[in-house]
Amino acid sequence: MVRRSDTQDCQSYRTFLGRAVLLNAPAVATAVRLVIAARPIAAFHCTALVWLLHCVKSASSGRVSVAMAQKSKKSKSKRMSLKQKYKIVKKVKEHHKKKAKEDKKTGRKQKAPKDPGIPSAWPFKADLLKELDWEKQRAVAVDKQRKEERKRARVSFAHQQAHGFIPCTSQHLA
């Protein structure tokens, strides 16, 4: 890299000072004057002065403020690496597994989807409702019958065990 001489740096500072005065930006002009007076040539280059000139938000107000970077008007791309994609899938899977485990622990069950019912304009709606009611009563009767059978089996097992027909072991209790 070619090193500029002190006179060249000082000359470029004076050029920027002239531009700052033309822009009517007193704060920038003051900063350039301080640079010329101190001459920190190695630390403060012309690009820094260009940045100072671009920082002027409005030439008429005379205040120096850093201009905000404008947001892009294009929508952000939804592309992602496969590593990131599968990492997200894995996290979601873990979350669902954890939630299911917690629900099982607390005894919460998922709600069954609601029956939408039968539309009013459905042909033979009354007959269909009678049939559904009959099916429901039949299902209740079958459940009741199974419950009775289990109860009978449990009572007979306990009776046989009490009279010594079946030895009492931990296998039978489980």
C-alpha positions in Angstrom: 0.0 0.0 0.0 1.3 3.4 -0.9 1.6 5.8 2.0 0.3 9.3 1.4 2.4 12.2 2.6 1.3 14.6 5.3 0.7 17.4 2.8 -1.6 15.2 0.7 -3.6 14.2 3.8 -3.8 17.8 4.9 -4.9 18.9 1.4 -7.7 16.2 1.3 -8.8 17.3 4.8 -9.1 20.9 3.6 -11.1 19.7 0.5 -13.5 17.9 2.9 -13.7 21.0 5.0 -14.7 23.0 2.0 -17.4 20.5 1.1 -18.8 20.5 4.7 -19.0 24.3 4.7 -20.7 24.2 1.3 -23.2 21.8 2.7 -23.8 24.2 5.6 -22.9 21.4 8.1 -21.2 23.1 11.0 -20.7 20.0 13.1 -18.9 18.2 10.3 -16.8 21.3 9.5 -15.8 21.4 13.2 -14.8 17.8 13.1 -12.7 18.3 10.0 -11.0 21.4 11.6 -10.1 19.3 14.7 -8.6 16.6 12.4 -6.5 19.2 10.5 -5.3 20.7 13.8 -4.3 17.4 15.4 -3.1 15.7 12.2 -3.7 12.1 13.3 -2.8 10.9 9.8 -2.4 7.2 10.6 -5.6 6.8 12.5 -8.0 9.0 10.6 -8.2 8.6 6.8 -10.2 10.3 4.1 -12.8 7.5 4.1 -13.7 8.4 7.7 -14.3 12.0 6.6 -16.5 10.7 3.7 -18.4 8.8 6.3 -18.8 12.0 8.4 -20.2 13.8 5.4 -22.7 11.0 4.7 -23.8 11.1 8.3 -25.3 14.5 8.0 -29.1 13.8 8.0 -30.2 17.3 6.9 -27.9 20.0 5.7 -30.2 22.7 7.0 -30.5 21.5 10.6 -26.7 21.2 11.1 -27.0 18.1 13.3 -24.8 15.0 12.7 -26.6 11.7 13.1 -25.9 8.3 11.8 -28.3 7.4 8.9 -30.4 4.3 9.5 -30.0 1.4 7.1 -33.1 1.1 5.1 -35.1 -2.1 5.2 -35.3 -4.2 2.1 -38.7 -4.1 0.4 -38.2 -7.7 -0.8 -39.6 -10.5 1.3 -37.0 -12.6 3.1 -36.2 -15.9 1.4 -37.5 -19.0 3.0 -34.6 -21.1 1.9 -32.7 -23.0 4.6 -30.1 -25.6 4.8 -31.2 -29.2 5.2 -29.3 -29.4 8.5 -31.4 -26.5 9.9 -34.6 -28.0 8.4 -34.1 -31.4 10.0 -33.0 -29.8 13.3 -36.4 -28.0 13.4 -38.2 -31.3 12.6 -36.3 -33.0 15.4 -37.2 -30.2 17.9 -40.9 -30.3 17.0 -40.9 -34.1 17.4 -39.2 -33.8 20.8 -41.7 -31.2 21.9 -44.7 -33.3 20.9 -43.2 -36.4 22.6 -42.6 -34.4 25.8 -46.2 -32.9 25.7 -47.7 -36.4 25.2 -45.7 -37.8 28.1 -46.8 -34.9 30.3 -50.4 -35.4 29.3 -50.2 -39.1 30.0 -48.7 -38.3 33.4 -51.4 -35.9 34.4 -54.2 -38.0 32.9 -55.3 -35.5 30.3 -56.7 -37.0 27.2 -57.2 -35.4 23.8 -60.8 -34.3 23.1 -62.6 -36.4 20.6 -63.8 -34.5 17.6 -67.4 -33.2 17.9 -70.1 -34.9 15.9 -71.4 -32.3 13.3 -74.8 -33.9 13.4 -77.3 -34.4 10.6 -78.3 -31.5 8.4 -82.0 -30.5 8.5 -82.5 -31.0 4.8 -81.3 -34.6 5.0 -83.8 -37.0 3.5 -85.3 -39.5 6.1 -83.6 -37.6 8.9 -86.0 -39.1 11.5 -85.3 -42.6 10.5 -81.5 -42.0 10.6 -81.8 -40.5 14.1 -83.8 -43.5 15.3 -81.1 -45.8 13.9 -78.3 -43.9 15.5 -80.1 -43.9 18.8 -80.6 -47.7 18.5 -76.8 -48.1 17.8 -75.9 -46.0 20.8 -78.2 -48.1 23.1 -76.8 -51.3 21.7 -73.2 -50.1 22.3 -74.1 -49.2 25.9 -75.7 -52.6 26.4 -72.6 -54.4 25.1 -70.4 -52.4 27.4 -72.6 -53.2 30.3 -72.5 -56.9 29.4 -68.7 -56.9 29.2 -68.5 -55.2 32.5 -70.7 -57.8 34.1 -68.6 -60.6 32.6 -65.4 -59.1 34.0 -67.0 -58.7 37.4 -68.2 -62.3 37.3 -64.7 -63.5 36.3 -63.1 -61.5 39.1 -65.6 -62.8 41.7 -65.1 -66.4 40.6 -61.4 -66.1 40.6 -61.4 -64.7 44.1 -63.8 -67.5 45.2 -61.5 -70.2 43.7 -58.5 -68.5 45.3 -60.2 -68.4 48.7 -61.0 -72.1 48.6 -57.5 -73.1 47.5 -58.2 -74.1 43.9 -55.7 -71.4 42.6 -52.5 -70.7 44.5 -52.1 -67.0 45.6 -49.1 -65.6 43.8 -48.0 -62.2 42.7 -48.4 -63.2 39.0 -52.2 -63.6 39.4 -52.6 -60.3 41.2 -50.9 -58.4 38.4 
